[in-house]
Amino acid sequence: MKVEKSSNVKHYQFWRHNNKPIELWSNKVIQQKIDYVHNNPVEAGLVYKPEDYVYSSAIDYADQKGLLENVVVFRMFDCGNI
């Protein structure tokens, strides 16, 4: 399969342009997507728990400190007042 490069990419491209964006319209959908990303290393058999994967933000979600400083952990919206 040949992947077309974007005009602003000069050498290598890490992402695909035919992705399917998903609207994060509720806390449930947001949590599903966060869980999906954090569980990828577990599903791949690299670690037993998401927070054990060194390059994941899952450790920050587990109230521990990861490798990077100032990781913004996504917070759910309080939609009760809307």
N, CA, C and O atoms as a CHARMM CRD file, in Angstrom:
* protein
*
  328
    1    1 MET  N      0.83800  -1.17200   0.00000 PROA 1      0.00000
    2    1 MET  CA     0.00000   0.00000   0.00000 PROA 1      0.00000
    3    1 MET  C      0.88700   1.24100   0.00000 PROA 1      0.00000
    4    1 MET  O      1.74800   1.39600   0.86600 PROA 1      0.00000
    5    2 LYS  N      0.68100   2.09600  -0.94500 PROA 2      0.00000
    6    2 LYS  CA     1.45100   3.33000  -1.03800 PROA 2      0.00000
    7    2 LYS  C      0.71800   4.42900  -0.27600 PROA 2      0.00000
    8    2 LYS  O     -0.47000   4.66700  -0.49200 PROA 2      0.00000
    9    3 VAL  N      1.44700   5.09300   0.62000 PROA 3      0.00000
   10    3 VAL  CA     0.87200   6.18100   1.39800 PROA 3      0.00000
   11    3 VAL  C      1.36700   7.49000   0.81300 PROA 3      0.00000
   12    3 VAL  O      2.57200   7.72700   0.72600 PROA 3      0.00000
   13    4 GLU  N      0.44800   8.32400   0.42100 PROA 4      0.00000
   14    4 GLU  CA     0.80300   9.62800  -0.13100 PROA 4      0.00000
   15    4 GLU  C      1.30600  10.54200   0.98300 PROA 4      0.00000
   16    4 GLU  O      0.73800  10.58000   2.07500 PROA 4      0.00000
   17    5 LYS  N      2.37000  11.27000   0.69400 PROA 5      0.00000
   18    5 LYS  CA     2.89300  12.21000   1.66500 PROA 5      0.00000
   19    5 LYS  C      2.18100  13.54100   1.51400 PROA 5      0.00000
   20    5 LYS  O      1.78300  13.93300   0.41700 PROA 5      0.00000
   21    6 SER  N      2.03100  14.22200   2.63000 PROA 6      0.00000
   22    6 SER  CA     1.47900  15.56500   2.62500 PROA 6      0.00000
   23    6 SER  C      2.51200  16.51200   2.02500 PROA 6      0.00000
   24    6 SER  O      3.71100  16.24200   2.08200 PROA 6      0.00000
   25    7 SER  N      2.06000  17.59400   1.46200 PROA 7      0.00000
   26    7 SER  CA     2.97100  18.54300   0.82900 PROA 7      0.00000
   27    7 SER  C      3.92500  19.19800   1.82800 PROA 7      0.00000
   28    7 SER  O      4.98800  19.68000   1.43600 PROA 7      0.00000
   29    8 ASN  N      3.55900  19.22300   3.12100 PROA 8      0.00000
   30    8 ASN  CA     4.43700  19.84500   4.11900 PROA 8      0.00000
   31    8 ASN  C      5.40600  18.84000   4.74200 PROA 8      0.00000
   32    8 ASN  O      6.16800  19.20800   5.63500 PROA 8      0.00000
   33    9 VAL  N      5.39900  17.58500   4.29700 PROA 9      0.00000
   34    9 VAL  CA     6.30700  16.56900   4.81000 PROA 9      0.00000
   35    9 VAL  C      7.45800  16.42000   3.82000 PROA 9      0.00000
   36    9 VAL  O      7.23900  16.15500   2.63700 PROA 9      0.00000
   37   10 LYS  N      8.67600  16.59100   4.30600 PROA 10     0.00000
   38   10 LYS  CA     9.84100  16.55400   3.43000 PROA 10     0.00000
   39   10 LYS  C     10.48700  15.17100   3.35200 PROA 10     0.00000
   40   10 LYS  O     10.91600  14.76200   2.27300 PROA 10     0.00000
   41   11 HSD  N     10.56700  14.43500   4.47600 PROA 11     0.00000
   42   11 HSD  CA    11.29200  13.16800   4.47400 PROA 11     0.00000
   43   11 HSD  C     10.44200  11.99600   4.96100 PROA 11     0.00000
   44   11 HSD  O     10.18800  11.05700   4.20600 PROA 11     0.00000
   45   12 TYR  N     10.00300  12.04800   6.21800 PROA 12     0.00000
   46   12 TYR  CA     9.27300  10.93400   6.80100 PROA 12     0.00000
   47   12 TYR  C      7.95800  11.42500   7.39000 PROA 12     0.00000
   48   12 TYR  O      7.83300  12.58000   7.79800 PROA 12     0.00000
   49   13 GLN  N      7.00300  10.54300   7.42400 PROA 13     0.00000
   50   13 GLN  CA     5.70600  10.88600   7.98400 PROA 13     0.00000
   51   13 GLN  C      5.31300   9.78900   8.96400 PROA 13     0.00000
   52   13 GLN  O      5.26400   8.61500   8.59600 PROA 13     0.00000
   53   14 PHE  N      5.03600  10.16000  10.19600 PROA 14     0.00000
   54   14 PHE  CA     4.72200   9.21000  11.24700 PROA 14     0.00000
   55   14 PHE  C      3.24400   8.83300  11.25800 PROA 14     0.00000
   56   14 PHE  O      2.90300   7.70500  11.61600 PROA 14     0.00000
   57   15 TRP  N      2.37500   9.73700  10.88100 PROA 15     0.00000
   58   15 TRP  CA     0.92800   9.52800  10.95300 PROA 15     0.00000
   59   15 TRP  C      0.35100   9.25400   9.57900 PROA 15     0.00000
   60   15 TRP  O      1.00100   9.47400   8.55700 PROA 15     0.00000
   61   16 ARG  N     -0.88000   8.77100   9.57200 PROA 16     0.00000
   62   16 ARG  CA    -1.58300   8.52400   8.32100 PROA 16     0.00000
   63   16 ARG  C     -2.58500   9.64900   8.09400 PROA 16     0.00000
   64   16 ARG  O     -3.19100  10.15500   9.03900 PROA 16     0.00000
   65   17 HSD  N     -2.74900  10.02700   6.85800 PROA 17     0.00000
   66   17 HSD  CA    -3.69800  11.08900   6.53800 PROA 17     0.00000
   67   17 HSD  C     -5.12100  10.57200   6.38000 PROA 17     0.00000
   68   17 HSD  O     -6.06000  11.36400   6.30900 PROA 17     0.00000
   69   18 ASN  N     -5.29200   9.27100   6.32400 PROA 18     0.00000
   70   18 ASN  CA    -6.63200   8.73300   6.16500 PROA 18     0.00000
   71   18 ASN  C     -7.22500   8.29900   7.50300 PROA 18     0.00000
   72   18 ASN  O     -7.98700   7.33500   7.57400 PROA 18     0.00000
   73   19 ASN  N     -6.86400   9.02300   8.56200 PROA 19     0.00000
   74   19 ASN  CA    -7.41100   8.67600   9.87100 PROA 19     0.00000
   75   19 ASN  C     -8.89000   9.03800   9.94200 PROA 19     0.00000
   76   19 ASN  O     -9.40100   9.77400   9.09800 PROA 19     0.00000
   77   20 LYS  N     -9.55200   8.52600  10.93400 PROA 20     0.00000
   78   20 LYS  CA   -10.97700   8.79200  11.11300 PROA 20     0.00000
   79   20 LYS  C    -11.15900   9.49400  12.45300 PROA 20     0.00000
   80   20 LYS  O    -11.24300   8.83000  13.48600 PROA 20     0.00000
   81   21 PRO  N    -11.22000  10.80700  12.45300 PROA 21     0.00000
   82   21 PRO  CA   -11.35800  11.52700  13.72200 PROA 21     0.00000
   83   21 PRO  C    -12.66700  11.16400  14.42700 PROA 21     0.00000
   84   21 PRO  O    -13.69200  10.92500  13.78800 PROA 21     0.00000
   85   22 ILE  N    -12.60500  11.12900  15.74300 PROA 22     0.00000
   86   22 ILE  CA   -13.76600  10.79900  16.55500 PROA 22     0.00000
   87   22 ILE  C    -14.08300  11.99500  17.44000 PROA 22     0.00000
   88   22 ILE  O    -13.21200  12.50500  18.14400 PROA 22     0.00000
   89   23 GLU  N    -15.31000  12.43000  17.40100 PROA 23     0.00000
   90   23 GLU  CA   -15.73100  13.55200  18.23100 PROA 23     0.00000
   91   23 GLU  C    -15.83300  13.09600  19.67900 PROA 23     0.00000
   92   23 GLU  O    -16.48000  12.09300  19.98100 PROA 23     0.00000
   93   24 LEU  N    -15.19500  13.83700  20.56600 PROA 24     0.00000
   94   24 LEU  CA   -15.23900  13.52900  21.99900 PROA 24     0.00000
   95   24 LEU  C    -16.38200  14.31900  22.61500 PROA 24     0.00000
   96   24 LEU  O    -16.17500  15.38400  23.19600 PROA 24     0.00000
   97   25 TRP  N    -17.57300  13.79300  22.48400 PROA 25     0.00000
   98   25 TRP  CA   -18.78000  14.54000  22.82800 PROA 25     0.00000
   99   25 TRP  C    -19.32900  14.22700  24.20600 PROA 25     0.00000
  100   25 TRP  O    -20.27100  14.88500  24.64700 PROA 25     0.00000
  101   26 SER  N    -18.77300  13.24200  24.90400 PROA 26     0.00000
  102   26 SER  CA   -19.24500  12.94600  26.25300 PROA 26     0.00000
  103   26 SER  C    -18.09100  12.39600  27.09200 PROA 26     0.00000
  104   26 SER  O    -17.07700  11.94300  26.56300 PROA 26     0.00000
  105   27 ASN  N    -18.27300  12.44700  28.40300 PROA 27     0.00000
  106   27 ASN  CA   -17.25200  11.90600  29.30300 PROA 27     0.00000
  107   27 ASN  C    -17.04600  10.41600  29.06600 PROA 27     0.00000
  108   27 ASN  O    -15.92400   9.92200  29.18000 PROA 27     0.00000
  109   28 LYS  N    -18.10300   9.70500  28.74000 PROA 28     0.00000
  110   28 LYS  CA   -17.99700   8.26800  28.48900 PROA 28     0.00000
  111   28 LYS  C    -17.10200   7.98800  27.27800 PROA 28     0.00000
  112   28 LYS  O    -16.24800   7.10300  27.32600 PROA 28     0.00000
  113   29 VAL  N    -17.30000   8.74100  26.19700 PROA 29     0.00000
  114   29 VAL  CA   -16.49000   8.56300  24.98700 PROA 29     0.00000
  115   29 VAL  C    -15.04600   8.95900  25.26700 PROA 29     0.00000
  116   29 VAL  O    -14.11900   8.27900  24.82500 PROA 29     0.00000
  117   30 ILE  N    -14.85100  10.03900  25.98900 PROA 30     0.00000
  118   30 ILE  CA   -13.49800  10.48700  26.34200 PROA 30     0.00000
  119   30 ILE  C    -12.77600   9.40300  27.13200 PROA 30     0.00000
  120   30 ILE  O    -11.62500   9.08300  26.83300 PROA 30     0.00000
  121   31 GLN  N    -13.43600   8.83600  28.13400 PROA 31     0.00000
  122   31 GLN  CA   -12.82000   7.79900  28.95300 PROA 31     0.00000
  123   31 GLN  C    -12.52700   6.54800  28.13300 PROA 31     0.00000
  124   31 GLN  O    -11.49300   5.91100  28.33300 PROA 31     0.00000
  125   32 GLN  N    -13.41900   6.18700  27.21300 PROA 32     0.00000
  126   32 GLN  CA   -13.18100   5.03400  26.34100 PROA 32     0.00000
  127   32 GLN  C    -11.90700   5.21900  25.52700 PROA 32     0.00000
  128   32 GLN  O    -11.11000   4.29000  25.39700 PROA 32     0.00000
  129   33 LYS  N    -11.71300   6.41300  24.98100 PROA 33     0.00000
  130   33 LYS  CA   -10.53500   6.66600  24.13800 PROA 33     0.00000
  131   33 LYS  C     -9.25500   6.69800  24.96600 PROA 33     0.00000
  132   33 LYS  O     -8.22100   6.19900  24.52200 PROA 33     0.00000
  133   34 ILE  N     -9.31100   7.27400  26.15300 PROA 34     0.00000
  134   34 ILE  CA    -8.14700   7.28200  27.04500 PROA 34     0.00000
  135   34 ILE  C     -7.78000   5.84900  27.41900 PROA 34     0.00000
  136   34 ILE  O     -6.60900   5.47000  27.37800 PROA 34     0.00000
  137   35 ASP  N     -8.78500   5.05800  27.78200 PROA 35     0.00000
  138   35 ASP  CA    -8.53900   3.65000  28.14300 PROA 35     0.00000
  139   35 ASP  C     -7.95800   2.87800  26.96800 PROA 35     0.00000
  140   35 ASP  O     -7.04700   2.07000  27.14500 PROA 35     0.00000
  141   36 TYR  N     -8.47500   3.11900  25.78000 PROA 36     0.00000
  142   36 TYR  CA    -7.98400   2.43000  24.58400 PROA 36     0.00000
  143   36 TYR  C     -6.49000   2.70400  24.37200 PROA 36     0.00000
  144   36 TYR  O     -5.70600   1.77800  24.16100 PROA 36     0.00000
  145   37 VAL  N     -6.10800   3.97500  24.43000 PROA 37     0.00000
  146   37 VAL  CA    -4.71000   4.35200  24.21400 PROA 37     0.00000
  147   37 VAL  C     -3.82300   3.76800  25.31400 PROA 37     0.00000
  148   37 VAL  O     -2.74800   3.23600  25.03600 PROA 37     0.00000
  149   38 HSD  N     -4.27800   3.87000  26.55700 PROA 38     0.00000
  150   38 HSD  CA    -3.47000   3.36900  27.66800 PROA 38     0.00000
  151   38 HSD  C     -3.35800   1.84100  27.66100 PROA 38     0.00000
  152   38 HSD  O     -2.35900   1.29900  28.13500 PROA 38     0.00000
  153   39 ASN  N     -4.34500   1.15400  27.14100 PROA 39     0.00000
  154   39 ASN  CA    -4.31900  -0.31500  27.14400 PROA 39     0.00000
  155   39 ASN  C     -3.60300  -0.93100  25.94400 PROA 39     0.00000
  156   39 ASN  O     -3.39700  -2.14400  25.91300 PROA 39     0.00000
  157   40 ASN  N     -3.22000  -0.12400  24.95700 PROA 40     0.00000
  158   40 ASN  CA    -2.51200  -0.67100  23.79500 PROA 40     0.00000
  159   40 ASN  C     -1.24900  -1.44300  24.17400 PROA 40     0.00000
  160   40 ASN  O     -1.05200  -2.53800  23.64600 PROA 40     0.00000
  161   41 PRO  N     -0.38200  -0.93900  25.05600 PROA 41     0.00000
  162   41 PRO  CA     0.81400  -1.71100  25.42900 PROA 41     0.00000
  163   41 PRO  C      0.46800  -3.01400  26.15300 PROA 41     0.00000
  164   41 PRO  O      1.19800  -3.99900  26.04200 PROA 41     0.00000
  165   42 VAL  N     -0.64300  -3.01900  26.89300 PROA 42     0.00000
  166   42 VAL  CA    -1.08600  -4.23400  27.58400 PROA 42     0.00000
  167   42 VAL  C     -1.54300  -5.26000  26.54700 PROA 42     0.00000
  168   42 VAL  O     -1.15100  -6.42600  26.60400 PROA 42     0.00000
  169   43 GLU  N     -2.36400  -4.82500  25.60900 PROA 43     0.00000
  170   43 GLU  CA    -2.86600  -5.71200  24.55200 PROA 43     0.00000
  171   43 GLU  C     -1.72500  -6.26100  23.69100 PROA 43     0.00000
  172   43 GLU  O     -1.80500  -7.38000  23.18600 PROA 43     0.00000
  173   44 ALA  N     -0.66900  -5.47100  23.52800 PROA 44     0.00000
  174   44 ALA  CA     0.48600  -5.90900  22.73300 PROA 44     0.00000
  175   44 ALA  C      1.40000  -6.85100  23.52200 PROA 44     0.00000
  176   44 ALA  O      2.34800  -7.40700  22.96800 PROA 44     0.00000
  177   45 GLY  N      1.11400  -7.02800  24.81300 PROA 45     0.00000
  178   45 GLY  CA     1.91600  -7.92900  25.63000 PROA 45     0.00000
  179   45 GLY  C      3.21400  -7.32200  26.12300 PROA 45     0.00000
  180   45 GLY  O      4.11600  -8.04700  26.54400 PROA 45     0.00000
  181   46 LEU  N      3.32300  -5.99700  26.07700 PROA 46     0.00000
  182   46 LEU  CA     4.55600  -5.33800  26.51900 PROA 46     0.00000
  183   46 LEU  C      4.62000  -5.16800  28.03400 PROA 46     0.00000
  184   46 LEU  O      5.70200  -5.19600  28.62000 PROA 46     0.00000
  185   47 VAL  N      3.45900  -4.99200  28.66500 PROA 47     0.00000
  186   47 VAL  CA     3.37300  -4.78500  30.11500 PROA 47     0.00000
  187   47 VAL  C      2.11200  -5.46000  30.63500 PROA 47     0.00000
  188   47 VAL  O      1.24200  -5.85600  29.85900 PROA 47     0.00000
  189   48 TYR  N      2.02200  -5.58700  31.95400 PROA 48     0.00000
  190   48 TYR  CA     0.82600  -6.15900  32.57600 PROA 48     0.00000
  191   48 TYR  C     -0.20300  -5.09800  32.91100 PROA 48     0.00000
  192   48 TYR  O     -1.40600  -5.35100  32.83700 PROA 48     0.00000
  193   49 LYS  N      0.26200  -3.90100  33.28300 PROA 49     0.00000
  194   49 LYS  CA    -0.63900  -2.80400  33.63600 PROA 49     0.00000
  195   49 LYS  C     -0.27700  -1.58800  32.78300 PROA 49     0.00000
  196   49 LYS  O      0.90000  -1.37200  32.49500 PROA 49     0.00000
  197   50 PRO  N     -1.26700  -0.79000  32.37400 PROA 50     0.00000
  198   50 PRO  CA    -0.98400   0.38000  31.52400 PROA 50     0.00000
  199   50 PRO  C      0.06000   1.31800  32.12300 PROA 50     0.00000
  200   50 PRO  O      0.89300   1.85800  31.39500 PROA 50     0.00000
  201   51 GLU  N      0.02600   1.51300  33.42700 PROA 51     0.00000
  202   51 GLU  CA     0.96700   2.46000  34.04900 PROA 51     0.00000
  203   51 GLU  C      2.39300   1.93200  34.09800 PROA 51     0.00000
  204   51 GLU  O      3.30900   2.67600  34.44700 PROA 51     0.00000
  205   52 ASP  N      2.60100   0.66000  33.75700 PROA 52     0.00000
  206   52 ASP  CA     3.95800   0.10200  33.70400 PROA 52     0.00000
  207   52 ASP  C      4.69000   0.45200  32.41500 PROA 52     0.00000
  208   52 ASP  O      5.91100   0.31400  32.34500 PROA 52     0.00000
  209   53 TYR  N      3.97000   0.89800  31.40100 PROA 53     0.00000
  210   53 TYR  CA     4.61800   1.24700  30.13300 PROA 53     0.00000
  211   53 TYR  C      5.27700   2.61500  30.28600 PROA 53     0.00000
  212   53 TYR  O      4.60200   3.61100  30.54400 PROA 53     0.00000
  213   54 VAL  N      6.57900   2.65500  30.12800 PROA 54     0.00000
  214   54 VAL  CA     7.38600   3.83500  30.44300 PROA 54     0.00000
  215   54 VAL  C      6.94200   5.08200  29.67700 PROA 54     0.00000
  216   54 VAL  O      6.96500   6.18200  30.22900 PROA 54     0.00000
  217   55 TYR  N      6.54100   4.92700  28.42200 PROA 55     0.00000
  218   55 TYR  CA     6.24300   6.08400  27.58400 PROA 55     0.00000
  219   55 TYR  C      4.76300   6.44200  27.55700 PROA 55     0.00000
  220   55 TYR  O      4.31500   7.15700  26.66100 PROA 55     0.00000
  221   56 SER  N      4.00900   5.95600  28.52200 PROA 56     0.00000
  222   56 SER  CA     2.57100   6.20500  28.56700 PROA 56     0.00000
  223   56 SER  C      2.22900   7.25400  29.62400 PROA 56     0.00000
  224   56 SER  O      2.92800   7.39200  30.62800 PROA 56     0.00000
  225   57 SER  N      1.15900   7.98100  29.38600 PROA 57     0.00000
  226   57 SER  CA     0.66300   8.91400  30.39500 PROA 57     0.00000
  227   57 SER  C     -0.21800   8.20200  31.41600 PROA 57     0.00000
  228   57 SER  O     -0.71700   8.84200  32.34100 PROA 57     0.00000
  229   58 ALA  N     -0.42000   6.89100  31.27000 PROA 58     0.00000
  230   58 ALA  CA    -1.27400   6.14300  32.19500 PROA 58     0.00000
  231   58 ALA  C     -0.79300   6.28500  33.63700 PROA 58     0.00000
  232   58 ALA  O     -1.60600   6.30600  34.56100 PROA 58     0.00000
  233   59 ILE  N      0.50400   6.38100  33.83300 PROA 59     0.00000
  234   59 ILE  CA     1.03500   6.52900  35.19000 PROA 59     0.00000
  235   59 ILE  C      0.57100   7.84400  35.81500 PROA 59     0.00000
  236   59 ILE  O      0.32400   7.90300  37.02000 PROA 59     0.00000
  237   60 ASP  N      0.45200   8.89300  35.00700 PROA 60     0.00000
  238   60 ASP  CA    -0.03500  10.17500  35.50900 PROA 60     0.00000
  239   60 ASP  C     -1.51100  10.07500  35.89400 PROA 60     0.00000
  240   60 ASP  O     -1.95100  10.73300  36.83600 PROA 60     0.00000
  241   61 TYR  N     -2.26600   9.26400  35.17700 PROA 61     0.00000
  242   61 TYR  CA    -3.67300   9.04500  35.50200 PROA 61     0.00000
  243   61 TYR  C     -3.81600   8.20300  36.76300 PROA 61     0.00000
  244   61 TYR  O     -4.86800   8.22600  37.40200 PROA 61     0.00000
  245   62 ALA  N     -2.77300   7.45800  37.13300 PROA 62     0.00000
  246   62 ALA  CA    -2.77700   6.62300  38.33500 PROA 62     0.00000
  247   62 ALA  C     -2.20900   7.38500  39.52900 PROA 62     0.00000
  248   62 ALA  O     -1.79900   6.78200  40.52000 PROA 62     0.00000
  249   63 ASP  N     -2.18700   8.72000  39.42800 PROA 63     0.00000
  250   63 ASP  CA    -1.69200   9.59800  40.49500 PROA 63     0.00000
  251   63 ASP  C     -0.24500   9.31900  40.88900 PROA 63     0.00000
  252   63 ASP  O      0.12800   9.43200  42.05700 PROA 63     0.00000
  253   64 GLN  N      0.56500   8.95300  39.89200 PROA 64     0.00000
  254   64 GLN  CA     1.99200   8.80000  40.08900 PROA 64     0.00000
  255   64 GLN  C      2.70400   9.73100  39.12300 PROA 64     0.00000
  256   64 GLN  O      2.04900  10.41600  38.33700 PROA 64     0.00000
  257   65 LYS  N      4.02400   9.77200  39.16300 PROA 65     0.00000
  258   65 LYS  CA     4.78600  10.67300  38.31400 PROA 65     0.00000
  259   65 LYS  C      5.43700   9.90600  37.17400 PROA 65     0.00000
  260   65 LYS  O      6.18300   8.95600  37.40700 PROA 65     0.00000
  261   66 GLY  N      5.15800  10.31400  35.94600 PROA 66     0.00000
  262   66 GLY  CA     5.76100   9.70500  34.77600 PROA 66     0.00000
  263   66 GLY  C      7.07100  10.36700  34.40100 PROA 66     0.00000
  264   66 GLY  O      7.62000  11.14800  35.17800 PROA 66     0.00000
  265   67 LEU  N      7.57600  10.06200  33.21600 PROA 67     0.00000
  266   67 LEU  CA     8.86000  10.58300  32.74800 PROA 67     0.00000
  267   67 LEU  C      8.83800  12.07300  32.43900 PROA 67     0.00000
  268   67 LEU  O      9.82900  12.76900  32.66100 PROA 67     0.00000
  269   68 LEU  N      7.72200  12.56100  31.93300 PROA 68     0.00000
  270   68 LEU  CA     7.65200  13.93900  31.46300 PROA 68     0.00000
  271   68 LEU  C      7.11000  14.88300  32.52000 PROA 68     0.00000
  272   68 LEU  O      6.26500  14.52000  33.33900 PROA 68     0.00000
  273   69 GLU  N      7.61900  16.10100  32.47800 PROA 69     0.00000
  274   69 GLU  CA     7.11800  17.14900  33.35800 PROA 69     0.00000
  275   69 GLU  C      5.86500  17.76300  32.74700 PROA 69     0.00000
  276   69 GLU  O      5.70300  17.77300  31.52700 PROA 69     0.00000
  277   70 ASN  N      4.99600  18.26600  33.58200 PROA 70     0.00000
  278   70 ASN  CA     3.82700  19.04300  33.16000 PROA 70     0.00000
  279   70 ASN  C      2.91100  18.29400  32.19600 PROA 70     0.00000
  280   70 ASN  O      2.44200  18.86800  31.21300 PROA 70     0.00000
  281   71 VAL  N      2.65700  17.03000  32.46700 PROA 71     0.00000
  282   71 VAL  CA     1.70700  16.27500  31.65600 PROA 71     0.00000
  283   71 VAL  C      0.31100  16.74700  32.01900 PROA 71     0.00000
  284   71 VAL  O     -0.07800  16.73000  33.18700 PROA 71     0.00000
  285   72 VAL  N     -0.43100  17.16300  31.02000 PROA 72     0.00000
  286   72 VAL  CA    -1.80100  17.60400  31.24800 PROA 72     0.00000
  287   72 VAL  C     -2.68900  16.37200  31.18700 PROA 72     0.00000
  288   72 VAL  O     -2.87100  15.76600  30.13100 PROA 72     0.00000
  289   73 VAL  N     -3.22900  16.02000  32.32900 PROA 73     0.00000
  290   73 VAL  CA    -4.13300  14.88700  32.40200 PROA 73     0.00000
  291   73 VAL  C     -5.53100  15.40700  32.10600 PROA 73     0.00000
  292   73 VAL  O     -6.01600  16.34200  32.74200 PROA 73     0.00000
  293   74 PHE  N     -6.16400  14.78000  31.13000 PROA 74     0.00000
  294   74 PHE  CA    -7.48500  15.24000  30.72600 PROA 74     0.00000
  295   74 PHE  C     -8.47400  15.05500  31.83900 PROA 74     0.00000
  296   74 PHE  O     -8.52900  13.99500  32.46400 PROA 74     0.00000
  297   75 ARG  N     -9.25100  16.07100  32.09100 PROA 75     0.00000
  298   75 ARG  CA   -10.26700  16.02300  33.13400 PROA 75     0.00000
  299   75 ARG  C    -11.64400  15.99000  32.49300 PROA 75     0.00000
  300   75 ARG  O    -11.88100  16.61000  31.45600 PROA 75     0.00000
  301   76 MET  N    -12.52700  15.26900  33.11700 PROA 76     0.00000
  302   76 MET  CA   -13.88900  15.17500  32.62200 PROA 76     0.00000
  303   76 MET  C    -14.63400  16.47300  32.86800 PROA 76     0.00000
  304   76 MET  O    -14.31400  17.22700  33.78700 PROA 76     0.00000
  305   77 PHE  N    -15.61600  16.72000  32.04600 PROA 77     0.00000
  306   77 PHE  CA   -16.43800  17.91200  32.17300 PROA 77     0.00000
  307   77 PHE  C    -17.58300  17.67400  33.13800 PROA 77     0.00000
  308   77 PHE  O    -18.12300  16.57000  33.20200 PROA 77     0.00000
  309   78 ASP  N    -17.95200  18.68900  33.88100 PROA 78     0.00000
  310   78 ASP  CA   -19.14100  18.63300  34.70600 PROA 78     0.00000
  311   78 ASP  C    -20.26700  19.22200  33.88600 PROA 78     0.00000
  312   78 ASP  O    -20.42300  20.44100  33.81500 PROA 78     0.00000
  313   79 CYS  N    -21.04600  18.36400  33.27200 PROA 79     0.00000
  314   79 CYS  CA   -22.09700  18.79900  32.34800 PROA 79     0.00000
  315   79 CYS  C    -23.42500  19.03800  33.06500 PROA 79     0.00000
  316   79 CYS  O    -24.43000  19.33100  32.41900 PROA 79     0.00000
  317   80 GLY  N    -23.43700  18.91900  34.37300 PROA 80     0.00000
  318   80 GLY  CA   -24.67800  19.08100  35.12600 PROA 80     0.00000
  319   80 GLY  C    -25.23400  20.48400  35.11800 PROA 80     0.00000
  320   80 GLY  O    -26.43500  20.67500  35.30800 PROA 80     0.00000
  321   81 ASN  N    -24.38000  21.47500  34.90100 PROA 81     0.00000
  322   81 ASN  CA   -24.82200  22.87200  34.95100 PROA 81     0.00000
  323   81 ASN  C    -25.09100  23.47000  33.58300 PROA 81     0.00000
  324   81 ASN  O    -25.30900  24.67600  33.46400 PROA 81     0.00000
  325   82 ILE  N    -25.07900  22.65300  32.56800 PROA 82     0.00000
  326   82 ILE  CA   -25.27800  23.18400  31.20100 PROA 82     0.00000
  327   82 ILE  C    -26.73700  23.19100  30.86300 PROA 82     0.00000
  328   82 ILE  O    -27.11400  23.59800  29.76400 PROA 82     0.00000
